[in-house]
Amino acid sequence: MKDLNSSVNTDPIAEARRYEMNARETLRVNGKLNTETNRYDDPKYVRSAGHFLWSGVLIALEAAFHVKSEKKKQKGKDSRVDIEDYVIAVNKRDKKLLGLVIDAYNITHLCMGYDGIQDREVCKRGVQIVNAIIDRCEMMLPVAVA
């Protein structure tokens, strides 16, 4: 019997890249780009791609920064990590990355993921920003000793 956990990728950067590839594939295969207007016809697939992209960002940030909820620290309650927690963690170590994270949040999570903005250039920029974040997070990870 096949172990289900063996197929799970343990490298968070590779996993983040897999999410980014899934987003591109979703737009390419299902997005139905209208070349006349340079817009995707179906916002459903733009939303899916936006969620994939934002998830990839969160995976990469978690790997590089090990973000914990600030609310949990303050109130002693079990609280989810939110965008403010990521902003605080990133701001402490890499202010250049902070701008990319905020842009990724606005473009991939809000514009694409929630609003379903169908403009191809917006989606293209979202993919570029996510790749830049993943690359930068990869550089921040400690090098594994073989």
Helices and strands as residue ranges (DSSP letters): G 4-7, H 12-30, E 33-34, E 39-40, H 43-65, H 70-75, H 83-93, H 95-104, I 105-114, H 120-140
